[in-house]
Amino acid sequence: MIDTYREGIRLFNAGEFWHAHEQWEICWLGSGEPDATFYKGVIQAAAALVHWQKHNPRGLRRNWEKSRPKLLALPAVMHGLDLRALVADMDSFVRADGAGAPPQLQLAGR
């Protein structure tokens, strides 16, 4: 699972949001809490950015609105991922209606 999860991070940061989403769904299936919430949150963040790629600002906002509370309910860092940085970056991106480059996932301590 660790390789699948990290491949999802690599794909996300390469702008391959749909493929990142698919990798994390593998991790999500059969996971218990709090991992299930974590994976649902990052999957929905990736789905928001798939909508952005399709020039669908409503889909960007709606998927982010689903993702955000899940990520905020978790520790600041989970599975090495800085969730507070992701939330802050996605909030700014969505507020700007997707102008500029999409957020990159940051591993804590790197």
Gaussian input, Z-matrix of N, CA and C with variables (Angstrom, degrees):
# hf/3-21g

backbone

0 1
 N
 C     1     B1
 C     2     B2     1     A1
 N     3     B3     2     A2     1     D1
 C     4     B4     3     A3     2     D2
 C     5     B5     4     A4     3     D3
 N     6     B6     5     A5     4     D4
 C     7     B7     6     A6     5     D5
 C     8     B8     7     A7     6     D6
 N     9     B9     8     A8     7     D7
 C    10    B10     9     A9     8     D8
 C    11    B11    10    A10     9     D9
 N    12    B12    11    A11    10    D10
 C    13    B13    12    A12    11    D11
 C    14    B14    13    A13    12    D12
 N    15    B15    14    A14    13    D13
 C    16    B16    15    A15    14    D14
 C    17    B17    16    A16    15    D15
 N    18    B18    17    A17    16    D16
 C    19    B19    18    A18    17    D17
 C    20    B20    19    A19    18    D18
 N    21    B21    20    A20    19    D19
 C    22    B22    21    A21    20    D20
 C    23    B23    22    A22    21    D21
 N    24    B24    23    A23    22    D22
 C    25    B25    24    A24    23    D23
 C    26    B26    25    A25    24    D24
 N    27    B27    26    A26    25    D25
 C    28    B28    27    A27    26    D26
 C    29    B29    28    A28    27    D27
 N    30    B30    29    A29    28    D28
 C    31    B31    30    A30    29    D29
 C    32    B32    31    A31    30    D30
 N    33    B33    32    A32    31    D31
 C    34    B34    33    A33    32    D32
 C    35    B35    34    A34    33    D33
 N    36    B36    35    A35    34    D34
 C    37    B37    36    A36    35    D35
 C    38    B38    37    A37    36    D36
 N    39    B39    38    A38    37    D37
 C    40    B40    39    A39    38    D38
 C    41    B41    40    A40    39    D39
 N    42    B42    41    A41    40    D40
 C    43    B43    42    A42    41    D41
 C    44    B44    43    A43    42    D42
 N    45    B45    44    A44    43    D43
 C    46    B46    45    A45    44    D44
 C    47    B47    46    A46    45    D45
 N    48    B48    47    A47    46    D46
 C    49    B49    48    A48    47    D47
 C    50    B50    49    A49    48    D48
 N    51    B51    50    A50    49    D49
 C    52    B52    51    A51    50    D50
 C    53    B53    52    A52    51    D51
 N    54    B54    53    A53    52    D52
 C    55    B55    54    A54    53    D53
 C    56    B56    55    A55    54    D54
 N    57    B57    56    A56    55    D55
 C    58    B58    57    A57    56    D56
 C    59    B59    58    A58    57    D57
 N    60    B60    59    A59    58    D58
 C    61    B61    60    A60    59    D59
 C    62    B62    61    A61    60    D60
 N    63    B63    62    A62    61    D61
 C    64    B64    63    A63    62    D62
 C    65    B65    64    A64    63    D63
 N    66    B66    65    A65    64    D64
 C    67    B67    66    A66    65    D65
 C    68    B68    67    A67    66    D66
 N    69    B69    68    A68    67    D67
 C    70    B70    69    A69    68    D68
 C    71    B71    70    A70    69    D69
 N    72    B72    71    A71    70    D70
 C    73    B73    72    A72    71    D71
 C    74    B74    73    A73    72    D72
 N    75    B75    74    A74    73    D73
 C    76    B76    75    A75    74    D74
 C    77    B77    76    A76    75    D75
 N    78    B78    77    A77    76    D76
 C    79    B79    78    A78    77    D77
 C    80    B80    79    A79    78    D78
 N    81    B81    80    A80    79    D79
 C    82    B82    81    A81    80    D80
 C    83    B83    82    A82    81    D81
 N    84    B84    83    A83    82    D82
 C    85    B85    84    A84    83    D83
 C    86    B86    85    A85    84    D84
 N    87    B87    86    A86    85    D85
 C    88    B88    87    A87    86    D86
 C    89    B89    88    A88    87    D87
 N    90    B90    89    A89    88    D88
 C    91    B91    90    A90    89    D89
 C    92    B92    91    A91    90    D90
 N    93    B93    92    A92    91    D91
 C    94    B94    93    A93    92    D92
 C    95    B95    94    A94    93    D93
 N    96    B96    95    A95    94    D94
 C    97    B97    96    A96    95    D95
 C    98    B98    97    A97    96    D96
 N    99    B99    98    A98    97    D97
 C   100   B100    99    A99    98    D98
 C   101   B101   100   A100    99    D99
 N   102   B102   101   A101   100   D100
 C   103   B103   102   A102   101   D101
 C   104   B104   103   A103   102   D102
 N   105   B105   104   A104   103   D103
 C   106   B106   105   A105   104   D104
 C   107   B107   106   A106   105   D105
 N   108   B108   107   A107   106   D106
 C   109   B109   108   A108   107   D107
 C   110   B110   109   A109   108   D108
 N   111   B111   110   A110   109   D109
 C   112   B112   111   A111   110   D110
 C   113   B113   112   A112   111   D111
 N   114   B114   113   A113   112   D112
 C   115   B115   114   A114   113   D113
 C   116   B116   115   A115   114   D114
 N   117   B117   116   A116   115   D115
 C   118   B118   117   A117   116   D116
 C   119   B119   118   A118   117   D117
 N   120   B120   119   A119   118   D118
 C   121   B121   120   A120   119   D119
 C   122   B122   121   A121   120   D120
 N   123   B123   122   A122   121   D121
 C   124   B124   123   A123   122   D122
 C   125   B125   124   A124   123   D123
 N   126   B126   125   A125   124   D124
 C   127   B127   126   A126   125   D125
 C   128   B128   127   A127   126   D126
 N   129   B129   128   A128   127   D127
 C   130   B130   129   A129   128   D128
 C   131   B131   130   A130   129   D129
 N   132   B132   131   A131   130   D130
 C   133   B133   132   A132   131   D131
 C   134   B134   133   A133   132   D132
 N   135   B135   134   A134   133   D133
 C   136   B136   135   A135   134   D134
 C   137   B137   136   A136   135   D135
 N   138   B138   137   A137   136   D136
 C   139   B139   138   A138   137   D137
 C   140   B140   139   A139   138   D138
 N   141   B141   140   A140   139   D139
 C   142   B142   141   A141   140   D140
 C   143   B143   142   A142   141   D141
 N   144   B144   143   A143   142   D142
 C   145   B145   144   A144   143   D143
 C   146   B146   145   A145   144   D144
 N   147   B147   146   A146   145   D145
 C   148   B148   147   A147   146   D146
 C   149   B149   148   A148   147   D147
 N   150   B150   149   A149   148   D148
 C   151   B151   150   A150   149   D149
 C   152   B152   151   A151   150   D150
 N   153   B153   152   A152   151   D151
 C   154   B154   153   A153   152   D152
 C   155   B155   154   A154   153   D153
 N   156   B156   155   A155   154   D154
 C   157   B157   156   A156   155   D155
 C   158   B158   157   A157   156   D156
 N   159   B159   158   A158   157   D157
 C   160   B160   159   A159   158   D158
 C   161   B161   160   A160   159   D159
 N   162   B162   161   A161   160   D160
 C   163   B163   162   A162   161   D161
 C   164   B164   163   A163   162   D162
 N   165   B165   164   A164   163   D163
 C   166   B166   165   A165   164   D164
 C   167   B167   166   A166   165   D165
 N   168   B168   167   A167   166   D166
 C   169   B169   168   A168   167   D167
 C   170   B170   169   A169   168   D168
 N   171   B171   170   A170   169   D169
 C   172   B172   171   A171   170   D170
 C   173   B173   172   A172   171   D171
 N   174   B174   173   A173   172   D172
 C   175   B175   174   A174   173   D173
 C   176   B176   175   A175   174   D174
 N   177   B177   176   A176   175   D175
 C   178   B178   177   A177   176   D176
 C   179   B179   178   A178   177   D177
 N   180   B180   179   A179   178   D178
 C   181   B181   180   A180   179   D179
 C   182   B182   181   A181   180   D180
 N   183   B183   182   A182   181   D181
 C   184   B184   183   A183   182   D182
 C   185   B185   184   A184   183   D183
 N   186   B186   185   A185   184   D184
 C   187   B187   186   A186   185   D185
 C   188   B188   187   A187   186   D186
 N   189   B189   188   A188   187   D187
 C   190   B190   189   A189   188   D188
 C   191   B191   190   A190   189   D189
 N   192   B192   191   A191   190   D190
 C   193   B193   192   A192   191   D191
 C   194   B194   193   A193   192   D192
 N   195   B195   194   A194   193   D193
 C   196   B196   195   A195   194   D194
 C   197   B197   196   A196   195   D195
 N   198   B198   197   A197   196   D196
 C   199   B199   198   A198   197   D197
 C   200   B200   199   A199   198   D198
 N   201   B201   200   A200   199   D199
 C   202   B202   201   A201   200   D200
 C   203   B203   202   A202   201   D201
 N   204   B204   203   A203   202   D202
 C   205   B205   204   A204   203   D203
 C   206   B206   205   A205   204   D204
 N   207   B207   206   A206   205   D205
 C   208   B208   207   A207   206   D206
 C   209   B209   208   A208   207   D207
 N   210   B210   209   A209   208   D208
 C   211   B211   210   A210   209   D209
 C   212   B212   211   A211   210   D210
 N   213   B213   212   A212   211   D211
 C   214   B214   213   A213   212   D212
 C   215   B215   214   A214   213   D213
 N   216   B216   215   A215   214   D214
 C   217   B217   216   A216   215   D215
 C   218   B218   217   A217   216   D216
 N   219   B219   218   A218   217   D217
 C   220   B220   219   A219   218   D218
 C   221   B221   220   A220   219   D219
 N   222   B222   221   A221   220   D220
 C   223   B223   222   A222   221   D221
 C   224   B224   223   A223   222   D222
 N   225   B225   224   A224   223   D223
 C   226   B226   225   A225   224   D224
 C   227   B227   226   A226   225   D225
 N   228   B228   227   A227   226   D226
 C   229   B229   228   A228   227   D227
 C   230   B230   229   A229   228   D228
 N   231   B231   230   A230   229   D229
 C   232   B232   231   A231   230   D230
 C   233   B233   232   A232   231   D231
 N   234   B234   233   A233   232   D232
 C   235   B235   234   A234   233   D233
 C   236   B236   235   A235   234   D234
 N   237   B237   236   A236   235   D235
 C   238   B238   237   A237   236   D236
 C   239   B239   238   A238   237   D237
 N   240   B240   239   A239   238   D238
 C   241   B241   240   A240   239   D239
 C   242   B242   241   A241   240   D240
 N   243   B243   242   A242   241   D241
 C   244   B244   243   A243   242   D242
 C   245   B245   244   A244   243   D243
 N   246   B246   245   A245   244   D244
 C   247   B247   246   A246   245   D245
 C   248   B248   247   A247   246   D246
 N   249   B249   248   A248   247   D247
 C   250   B250   249   A249   248   D248
 C   251   B251   250   A250   249   D249
 N   252   B252   251   A251   250   D250
 C   253   B253   252   A252   251   D251
 C   254   B254   253   A253   252   D252
 N   255   B255   254   A254   253   D253
 C   256   B256   255   A255   254   D254
 C   257   B257   256   A256   255   D255
 N   258   B258   257   A257   256   D256
 C   259   B259   258   A258   257   D257
 C   260   B260   259   A259   258   D258
 N   261   B261   260   A260   259   D259
 C   262   B262   261   A261   260   D260
 C   263   B263   262   A262   261   D261
 N   264   B264   263   A263   262   D262
 C   265   B265   264   A264   263   D263
 C   266   B266   265   A265   264   D264
 N   267   B267   266   A266   265   D265
 C   268   B268   267   A267   266   D266
 C   269   B269   268   A268   267   D267
 N   270   B270   269   A269   268   D268
 C   271   B271   270   A270   269   D269
 C   272   B272   271   A271   270   D270
 N   273   B273   272   A272   271   D271
 C   274   B274   273   A273   272   D272
 C   275   B275   274   A274   273   D273
 N   276   B276   275   A275   274   D274
 C   277   B277   276   A276   275   D275
 C   278   B278   277   A277   276   D276
 N   279   B279   278   A278   277   D277
 C   280   B280   279   A279   278   D278
 C   281   B281   280   A280   279   D279
 N   282   B282   281   A281   280   D280
 C   283   B283   282   A282   281   D281
 C   284   B284   283   A283   282   D282
 N   285   B285   284   A284   283   D283
 C   286   B286   285   A285   284   D284
 C   287   B287   286   A286   285   D285
 N   288   B288   287   A287   286   D286
 C   289   B289   288   A288   287   D287
 C   290   B290   289   A289   288   D288
 N   291   B291   290   A290   289   D289
 C   292   B292   291   A291   290   D290
 C   293   B293   292   A292   291   D291
 N   294   B294   293   A293   292   D292
 C   295   B295   294   A294   293   D293
 C   296   B296   295   A295   294   D294
 N   297   B297   296   A296   295   D295
 C   298   B298   297   A297   296   D296
 C   299   B299   298   A298   297   D297
 N   300   B300   299   A299   298   D298
 C   301   B301   300   A300   299   D299
 C   302   B302   301   A301   300   D300
 N   303   B303   302   A302   301   D301
 C   304   B304   303   A303   302   D302
 C   305   B305   304   A304   303   D303
 N   306   B306   305   A305   304   D304
 C   307   B307   306   A306   305   D305
 C   308   B308   307   A307   306   D306
 N   309   B309   308   A308   307   D307
 C   310   B310   309   A309   308   D308
 C   311   B311   310   A310   309   D309
 N   312   B312   311   A311   310   D310
 C   313   B313   312   A312   311   D311
 C   314   B314   313   A313   312   D312
 N   315   B315   314   A314   313   D313
 C   316   B316   315   A315   314   D314
 C   317   B317   316   A316   315   D315
 N   318   B318   317   A317   316   D316
 C   319   B319   318   A318   317   D317
 C   320   B320   319   A319   318   D318
 N   321   B321   320   A320   319   D319
 C   322   B322   321   A321   320   D320
 C   323   B323   322   A322   321   D321
 N   324   B324   323   A323   322   D322
 C   325   B325   324   A324   323   D323
 C   326   B326   325   A325   324   D324
 N   327   B327   326   A326   325   D325
 C   328   B328   327   A327   326   D326
 C   329   B329   328   A328   327   D327

   B1=1.4493
   B2=1.5215
   B3=1.3287
   B4=1.4673
   B5=1.5195
   B6=1.3271
   B7=1.4647
   B8=1.5272
   B9=1.3154
   B10=1.4645
   B11=1.5233
   B12=1.3226
   B13=1.4648
   B14=1.5305
   B15=1.3198
   B16=1.4769
   B17=1.5245
   B18=1.3093
   B19=1.4636
   B20=1.5285
   B21=1.3169
   B22=1.4611
   B23=1.5232
   B24=1.3200
   B25=1.4703
   B26=1.5220
   B27=1.3227
   B28=1.4657
   B29=1.5330
   B30=1.3225
   B31=1.4644
   B32=1.5281
   B33=1.3147
   B34=1.4651
   B35=1.5248
   B36=1.3218
   B37=1.4642
   B38=1.5245
   B39=1.3245
   B40=1.4694
   B41=1.5327
   B42=1.3332
   B43=1.4626
   B44=1.5136
   B45=1.3183
   B46=1.4691
   B47=1.5301
   B48=1.3222
   B49=1.4585
   B50=1.5233
   B51=1.3204
   B52=1.4684
   B53=1.5251
   B54=1.3122
   B55=1.4676
   B56=1.5301
   B57=1.3332
   B58=1.4698
   B59=1.5272
   B60=1.3133
   B61=1.4669
   B62=1.5297
   B63=1.3238
   B64=1.4692
   B65=1.5298
   B66=1.3205
   B67=1.4673
   B68=1.5276
   B69=1.3252
   B70=1.4627
   B71=1.5196
   B72=1.3252
   B73=1.4695
   B74=1.5237
   B75=1.3220
   B76=1.4697
   B77=1.5236
   B78=1.3292
   B79=1.4662
   B80=1.5306
   B81=1.3221
   B82=1.4585
   B83=1.5270
   B84=1.3383
   B85=1.4625
   B86=1.5231
   B87=1.2798
   B88=1.4511
   B89=1.5122
   B90=1.3307
   B91=1.4654
   B92=1.5237
   B93=1.3115
   B94=1.4609
   B95=1.5213
   B96=1.3116
   B97=1.4683
   B98=1.5314
   B99=1.3015
   B100=1.4617
   B101=1.5329
   B102=1.3357
   B103=1.4677
   B104=1.5250
   B105=1.3305
   B106=1.4677
   B107=1.5284
   B108=1.3224
   B109=1.4653
   B110=1.5231
   B111=1.3211
   B112=1.4649
   B113=1.5273
   B114=1.3232
   B115=1.4670
   B116=1.5265
   B117=1.3354
   B118=1.4663
   B119=1.5239
   B120=1.3209
   B121=1.4602
   B122=1.5157
   B123=1.3360
   B124=1.4717
   B125=1.5292
   B126=1.3275
   B127=1.4725
   B128=1.5292
   B129=1.3183
   B130=1.4668
   B131=1.5255
   B132=1.3271
   B133=1.4740
   B134=1.5268
   B135=1.3288
   B136=1.4675
   B137=1.5283
   B138=1.3350
   B139=1.4696
   B140=1.5276
   B141=1.3237
   B142=1.4675
   B143=1.5217
   B144=1.3206
   B145=1.4636
   B146=1.5249
   B147=1.3179
   B148=1.4700
   B149=1.5313
   B150=1.3212
   B151=1.4698
   B152=1.5286
   B153=1.3118
   B154=1.4672
   B155=1.5312
   B156=1.3423
   B157=1.4675
   B158=1.5265
   B159=1.3160
   B160=1.4693
   B161=1.5353
   B162=1.3288
   B163=1.4762
   B164=1.5244
   B165=1.3269
   B166=1.4603
   B167=1.5333
   B168=1.3429
   B169=1.4602
   B170=1.5294
   B171=1.3160
   B172=1.4700
   B173=1.5317
   B174=1.3258
   B175=1.4608
   B176=1.5178
   B177=1.3248
   B178=1.4690
   B179=1.5240
   B180=1.3197
   B181=1.4679
   B182=1.5293
   B183=1.3163
   B184=1.4723
   B185=1.5256
   B186=1.3238
   B187=1.4663
   B188=1.5192
   B189=1.3372
   B190=1.4606
   B191=1.5307
   B192=1.3170
   B193=1.4674
   B194=1.5297
   B195=1.3159
   B196=1.4688
   B197=1.5272
   B198=1.3123
   B199=1.4576
   B200=1.5255
   B201=1.3141
   B202=1.4676
   B203=1.5350
   B204=1.3492
   B205=1.4686
   B206=1.5252
   B207=1.3067
   B208=1.4659
   B209=1.5240
   B210=1.3313
   B211=1.4628
   B212=1.5244
   B213=1.3280
   B214=1.4655
   B215=1.5260
   B216=1.3291
   B217=1.4653
   B218=1.5285
   B219=1.3167
   B220=1.4655
   B221=1.5257
   B222=1.3343
   B223=1.4682
   B224=1.5308
   B225=1.3175
   B226=1.4731
   B227=1.5218
   B228=1.3172
   B229=1.4653
   B230=1.5192
   B231=1.3250
   B232=1.4652
   B233=1.5137
   B234=1.3035
   B235=1.4639
   B236=1.5293
   B237=1.3386
   B238=1.4579
   B239=1.5095
   B240=1.3206
   B241=1.4572
   B242=1.5294
   B243=1.3263
   B244=1.4628
   B245=1.5300
   B246=1.3186
   B247=1.4649
   B248=1.5196
   B249=1.3246
   B250=1.4706
   B251=1.5222
   B252=1.3245
   B253=1.4705
   B254=1.5251
   B255=1.3321
   B256=1.4638
   B257=1.5255
   B258=1.3259
   B259=1.4655
   B260=1.5285
   B261=1.3198
   B262=1.4705
   B263=1.5261
   B264=1.3267
   B265=1.4662
   B266=1.5256
   B267=1.3328
   B268=1.4696
   B269=1.5251
   B270=1.3317
   B271=1.4669
   B272=1.5260
   B273=1.3188
   B274=1.4722
   B275=1.5195
   B276=1.3229
   B277=1.4604
   B278=1.5272
   B279=1.3189
   B280=1.4663
   B281=1.5293
   B282=1.3340
   B283=1.4695
   B284=1.5265
   B285=1.3339
   B286=1.4702
   B287=1.5274
   B288=1.3382
   B289=1.4726
   B290=1.5200
   B291=1.3244
   B292=1.4554
   B293=1.5135
   B294=1.3263
   B295=1.4683
   B296=1.5262
   B297=1.3093
   B298=1.4568
   B299=1.5109
   B300=1.3054
   B301=1.4661
   B302=1.5249
   B303=1.3245
   B304=1.4669
   B305=1.5292
   B306=1.3244
   B307=1.4644
   B308=1.5276
   B309=1.3064
   B310=1.4609
   B311=1.5231
   B312=1.3077
   B313=1.4590
   B314=1.5200
   B315=1.3175
   B316=1.4555
   B317=1.5196
   B318=1.3084
   B319=1.4525
   B320=1.5181
   B321=1.3121
   B322=1.4604
   B323=1.5230
   B324=1.3145
   B325=1.4551
   B326=1.5087
   B327=1.3221
   B328=1.4705
   B329=1.4946
   A1=112.14
   A2=117.16
   A3=119.67
   A4=110.40
   A5=117.89
   A6=120.37
   A7=110.94
   A8=117.35
   A9=121.65
   A10=109.96
   A11=116.77
   A12=121.93
   A13=110.66
   A14=116.83
   A15=120.21
   A16=111.88
   A17=117.10
   A18=119.63
   A19=109.52
   A20=117.36
   A21=120.62
   A22=111.85
   A23=116.98
   A24=120.77
   A25=109.99
   A26=117.05
   A27=120.65
   A28=110.49
   A29=115.91
   A30=120.53
   A31=111.53
   A32=116.93
   A33=121.15
   A34=109.74
   A35=116.61
   A36=120.47
   A37=112.65
   A38=117.30
   A39=121.78
   A40=111.42
   A41=116.77
   A42=120.15
   A43=113.94
   A44=116.88
   A45=122.08
   A46=108.44
   A47=115.40
   A48=121.09
   A49=113.04
   A50=117.71
   A51=120.01
   A52=110.21
   A53=116.84
   A54=120.32
   A55=111.36
   A56=116.98
   A57=120.04
   A58=109.35
   A59=115.69
   A60=123.13
   A61=110.07
   A62=116.37
   A63=120.84
   A64=111.62
   A65=118.12
   A66=121.27
   A67=110.14
   A68=116.06
   A69=119.64
   A70=112.10
   A71=118.16
   A72=118.79
   A73=110.42
   A74=116.96
   A75=120.44
   A76=109.33
   A77=116.74
   A78=121.64
   A79=111.25
   A80=115.94
   A81=121.71
   A82=112.12
   A83=116.98
   A84=120.41
   A85=110.31
   A86=116.30
   A87=121.41
   A88=115.02
   A89=118.15
   A90=119.09
   A91=109.26
   A92=115.55
   A93=120.99
   A94=109.90
   A95=115.28
   A96=119.99
   A97=109.97
   A98=119.51
   A99=128.15
   A100=113.68
   A101=116.43
   A102=119.04
   A103=112.59
   A104=117.20
   A105=119.66
   A106=110.76
   A107=116.85
   A108=120.15
   A109=110.48
   A110=117.06
   A111=121.31
   A112=110.40
   A113=116.41
   A114=119.26
   A115=111.69
   A116=117.99
   A117=119.22
   A118=110.59
   A119=116.74
   A120=120.46
   A121=113.10
   A122=117.57
   A123=118.82
   A124=110.92
   A125=117.36
   A126=120.59
   A127=109.51
   A128=117.18
   A129=120.02
   A130=111.92
   A131=118.03
   A132=120.20
   A133=109.59
   A134=116.35
   A135=119.90
   A136=110.38
   A137=117.03
   A138=120.38
   A139=110.71
   A140=117.01
   A141=120.15
   A142=110.27
   A143=116.00
   A144=119.80
   A145=112.38
   A146=117.97
   A147=120.27
   A148=108.49
   A149=116.66
   A150=120.04
   A151=110.88
   A152=116.96
   A153=120.42
   A154=110.41
   A155=116.31
   A156=120.09
   A157=111.28
   A158=116.41
   A159=121.13
   A160=111.69
   A161=116.22
   A162=121.90
   A163=111.64
   A164=114.98
   A165=122.20
   A166=108.33
   A167=118.11
   A168=120.05
   A169=113.30
   A170=117.14
   A171=119.60
   A172=110.29
   A173=117.00
   A174=120.64
   A175=112.05
   A176=116.36
   A177=121.04
   A178=109.51
   A179=116.62
   A180=120.99
   A181=112.08
   A182=117.01
   A183=119.93
   A184=111.93
   A185=116.61
   A186=118.38
   A187=111.10
   A188=116.93
   A189=118.82
   A190=110.09
   A191=117.90
   A192=121.09
   A193=111.70
   A194=118.26
   A195=122.13
   A196=110.86
   A197=116.11
   A198=121.67
   A199=112.75
   A200=116.09
   A201=122.78
   A202=113.85
   A203=119.73
   A204=118.33
   A205=112.99
   A206=117.30
   A207=119.72
   A208=109.81
   A209=116.28
   A210=120.36
   A211=111.31
   A212=117.37
   A213=120.53
   A214=112.69
   A215=117.66
   A216=121.51
   A217=112.25
   A218=116.55
   A219=122.18
   A220=110.56
   A221=117.34
   A222=119.32
   A223=110.69
   A224=116.86
   A225=121.78
   A226=111.92
   A227=116.26
   A228=121.78
   A229=107.38
   A230=115.78
   A231=120.49
   A232=108.39
   A233=115.86
   A234=121.91
   A235=110.66
   A236=115.17
   A237=121.13
   A238=114.85
   A239=117.87
   A240=121.94
   A241=110.24
   A242=115.75
   A243=122.03
   A244=108.54
   A245=115.56
   A246=120.68
   A247=112.33
   A248=117.79
   A249=119.48
   A250=110.44
   A251=117.33
   A252=120.24
   A253=110.04
   A254=117.11
   A255=120.30
   A256=110.69
   A257=116.96
   A258=120.26
   A259=110.29
   A260=117.57
   A261=120.57
   A262=111.01
   A263=116.51
   A264=120.21
   A265=111.71
   A266=116.49
   A267=119.46
   A268=111.19
   A269=117.21
   A270=119.56
   A271=110.37
   A272=116.69
   A273=121.07
   A274=111.05
   A275=116.33
   A276=121.74
   A277=111.00
   A278=116.51
   A279=121.11
   A280=110.10
   A281=116.96
   A282=120.57
   A283=111.33
   A284=116.50
   A285=121.92
   A286=111.51
   A287=117.27
   A288=122.42
   A289=112.42
   A290=115.91
   A291=120.29
   A292=114.72
   A293=117.19
   A294=119.52
   A295=109.33
   A296=116.10
   A297=120.75
   A298=112.25
   A299=114.34
   A300=120.94
   A301=109.89
   A302=117.23
   A303=119.96
   A304=110.71
   A305=116.57
   A306=120.34
   A307=112.55
   A308=114.58
   A309=123.14
   A310=107.23
   A311=116.87
   A312=120.61
   A313=108.71
   A314=115.12
   A315=120.90
   A316=109.37
   A317=115.12
   A318=119.18
   A319=107.59
   A320=116.44
   A321=121.44
   A322=109.87
   A323=115.47
   A324=120.62
   A325=114.44
   A326=117.86
   A327=120.20
   A328=110.65
   D1=-34.62
   D2=-177.94
   D3=-60.42
   D4=-42.71
   D5=179.55
   D6=-64.65
   D7=-39.63
   D8=178.85
   D9=-64.32
   D10=-44.29
   D11=178.24
   D12=-60.86
   D13=-48.63
   D14=-179.04
   D15=-66.45
   D16=-33.47
   D17=175.34
   D18=-64.34
   D19=-37.34
   D20=175.21
   D21=-60.35
   D22=-41.49
   D23=177.30
   D24=-63.06
   D25=-45.47
   D26=-179.75
   D27=-60.24
   D28=-45.23
   D29=-179.74
   D30=-64.35
   D31=-42.81
   D32=178.41
   D33=-58.11
   D34=-50.02
   D35=-177.55
   D36=-68.27
   D37=-18.24
   D38=175.77
   D39=-89.30
   D40=0.56
   D41=179.98
   D42=84.66
   D43=10.08
   D44=179.06
   D45=-95.60
   D46=67.07
   D47=-170.79
   D48=-65.62
   D49=-38.44
   D50=178.90
   D51=-63.04
   D52=-44.17
   D53=-178.71
   D54=-68.82
   D55=-34.73
   D56=174.66
   D57=-61.91
   D58=-45.50
   D59=177.56
   D60=-54.38
   D61=-45.64
   D62=-178.80
   D63=-65.43
   D64=-40.68
   D65=178.21
   D66=-61.49
   D67=-45.86
   D68=-177.15
   D69=-70.81
   D70=-25.63
   D71=174.91
   D72=-63.80
   D73=-35.09
   D74=176.57
   D75=-60.48
   D76=-43.49
   D77=179.40
   D78=-67.02
   D79=-39.17
   D80=-176.11
   D81=-66.44
   D82=-39.92
   D83=-177.44
   D84=-58.11
   D85=121.75
   D86=177.42
   D87=80.78
   D88=0.94
   D89=179.02
   D90=-79.84
   D91=149.25
   D92=175.54
   D93=-97.26
   D94=177.52
   D95=178.62
   D96=-76.71
   D97=146.48
   D98=4.23
   D99=-87.98
   D100=1.05
   D101=-178.38
   D102=-59.78
   D103=-38.63
   D104=-178.79
   D105=-60.68
   D106=-41.87
   D107=178.06
   D108=-65.32
   D109=-41.63
   D110=177.82
   D111=-57.96
   D112=-52.06
   D113=-177.78
   D114=-65.49
   D115=-39.68
   D116=176.54
   D117=-60.63
   D118=-39.95
   D119=-179.89
   D120=-63.99
   D121=-46.14
   D122=-179.16
   D123=-74.15
   D124=-31.88
   D125=175.58
   D126=-62.09
   D127=-45.41
   D128=-179.61
   D129=-69.02
   D130=-32.34
   D131=174.67
   D132=-64.36
   D133=-43.55
   D134=177.49
   D135=-63.79
   D136=-40.79
   D137=178.60
   D138=-62.66
   D139=-37.56
   D140=176.50
   D141=-58.29
   D142=-41.44
   D143=-178.27
   D144=-75.99
   D145=-24.17
   D146=170.76
   D147=-63.06
   D148=-43.00
   D149=177.60
   D150=-63.51
   D151=-39.54
   D152=176.68
   D153=-58.80
   D154=-43.85
   D155=179.12
   D156=-62.03
   D157=-28.50
   D158=179.95
   D159=-90.71
   D160=11.74
   D161=179.21
   D162=58.84
   D163=42.95
   D164=-179.14
   D165=-119.10
   D166=84.56
   D167=-177.05
   D168=-63.32
   D169=-31.20
   D170=177.85
   D171=-65.08
   D172=-43.74
   D173=177.34
   D174=-64.14
   D175=-37.59
   D176=175.61
   D177=-57.76
   D178=-52.65
   D179=-177.62
   D180=-64.49
   D181=-45.70
   D182=-175.25
   D183=-64.87
   D184=-42.64
   D185=178.91
   D186=-68.98
   D187=-36.76
   D188=177.66
   D189=-66.15
   D190=-37.50
   D191=177.76
   D192=-62.42
   D193=-28.05
   D194=175.62
   D195=-78.59
   D196=-39.02
   D197=-175.95
   D198=-72.56
   D199=-45.52
   D200=-170.19
   D201=-51.38
   D202=-52.58
   D203=-177.90
   D204=-64.28
   D205=-31.09
   D206=177.65
   D207=-64.23
   D208=-47.33
   D209=-178.10
   D210=-66.05
   D211=-37.98
   D212=179.81
   D213=-70.43
   D214=-21.89
   D215=179.52
   D216=-78.33
   D217=-8.74
   D218=-176.02
   D219=-100.28
   D220=167.81
   D221=174.02
   D222=-57.94
   D223=158.70
   D224=-178.47
   D225=-58.53
   D226=-33.83
   D227=178.06
   D228=-127.40
   D229=128.52
   D230=177.81
   D231=-141.96
   D232=134.99
   D233=-176.09
   D234=51.47
   D235=35.11
   D236=177.70
   D237=79.09
   D238=-4.57
   D239=-176.20
   D240=-93.62
   D241=130.33
   D242=178.47
   D243=-78.61
   D244=94.31
   D245=-175.59
   D246=-71.02
   D247=-32.21
   D248=178.56
   D249=-66.93
   D250=-38.69
   D251=176.72
   D252=-64.97
   D253=-41.23
   D254=178.48
   D255=-61.41
   D256=-45.73
   D257=-179.94
   D258=-62.18
   D259=-46.28
   D260=-179.49
   D261=-62.07
   D262=-44.31
   D263=-178.66
   D264=-67.32
   D265=-41.90
   D266=178.52
   D267=-68.11
   D268=-38.71
   D269=177.01
   D270=-57.42
   D271=-46.96
   D272=179.92
   D273=-63.32
   D274=-43.30
   D275=-178.53
   D276=-63.16
   D277=-45.80
   D278=-179.14
   D279=-68.25
   D280=-41.15
   D281=177.77
   D282=-59.25
   D283=-33.21
   D284=179.25
   D285=-87.22
   D286=12.15
   D287=-179.00
   D288=55.94
   D289=35.73
   D290=175.64
   D291=76.97
   D292=19.02
   D293=177.07
   D294=-75.74
   D295=140.11
   D296=179.01
   D297=89.00
   D298=-167.72
   D299=-178.51
   D300=-79.92
   D301=143.90
   D302=178.16
   D303=-70.41
   D304=160.39
   D305=179.54
   D306=-60.73
   D307=154.33
   D308=172.51
   D309=-110.30
   D310=145.02
   D311=176.36
   D312=-78.20
   D313=136.66
   D314=-178.78
   D315=-115.44
   D316=126.46
   D317=173.67
   D318=-83.39
   D319=134.89
   D320=-177.69
   D321=-61.17
   D322=137.56
   D323=177.98
   D324=80.78
   D325=8.25
   D326=179.18
   D327=-119.53

